[in-house]
Amino acid sequence: MQVGFIGLGQMGAGMATSLIRAGHELTVYNRTREKAQPLAALGAKVADRIADACRGEVVFTMLADDRTVEGVTLGGDGVERHLAKGAIHISSSTISVRLAEKLTEVHARAGQSFVSVPVFGRPPVAATGKLFVVAAGQKSAVERIRPLLESVGQKVCVLSERPRDANLLKLSGNFLITAMIESLGEMLALVEKGGLDRRVCMDFLTSTLFDAPIYKNYGGMIVERRFTPAGFAAPLGQKDVRLVLGAAEDLNVPLPLANLVRDRFLRLMAHGGEQLDWAAIGDLPAVDAGIAPA
């Protein structure tokens, strides 16, 4: 398929690489053009403008936040203006439910389709085409793009015909990850202050009761205090928790744990943690317990 791809951060670059390797024709755009050069070496065309990335059947956006996605999509030189009727905008960004609803309506009025396709996985997984993909949108549009989704993901879950639903699930999943990071950090602070070897405790728990890659990966990062370079930067995690709480408020769903995690991110940011991986909130319990430097 002829595909445009806008947003070549760590996740976007990995996804675009997987699409090229699967044989799709890519035109890529990034505000910082240098980030497109590795993809050009793989055969992608590099666009000078957003419009140039919107000439195919499909355009992906993989951008940092609501403000950026809205600007790239609805701005004067944005996706909605240049995408052909019948073409599909795939948003893989972690955005708010409200923005997903707005983009669905705007694209429908323009005769285009909007499909929310958020993904779970870190940058190394994106680069190997092994992400977990959640999709929601008009059934015919989702079926058209299924080969693209299967190029970037090892598993594709189609939720519904409402794009917003995929964004709600993505936010809910990210909330679970942050709650897990917090609980891992608290457990490690407890055993370490009690005189136990934190590595031994983590290895035992993640090879028995919690034998899952996500526990092993984040547990290892916290044990080793390996928070740089950031695979997923802490400010993005803070943003996601804010979006979770916004969705919960709209639905009148209390989320006490989400409020706790929000405060953890605020504390991390207040002490200069902007460049750290979001897993760094898992070290704050040790700081509170006096066994790690502030």
Buried (B, 14 or more C-beta within 10 A) or exposed (E): BEBBBBBBBBBBBBBBBBBBBBEBBBBBBBEEBEBBEEBEEEEBBBBEEBBBBBBBBBBBBBBBBBEBBBBBBBEEEBBBBBBEEEBBBBBBBBBBBBBBBBBBEBBEEBEBBBBBBBBBBBBEBBBBBBBBBBBBBBEEBBEBBBEBBBBBBEEBBBBBBBBBBBBBBBBBBBBEBBBBBBBBBBBBBBBBBEEEEBBEBBBEBBEEEBEEEBBBEBBBBBBEBEBEEBBBBBBBBBBBBBBBBBBBEEEEEEBEBBEEBBEBBEBBBEEEBEEBBBBBBBBBBBBBBEEBEE
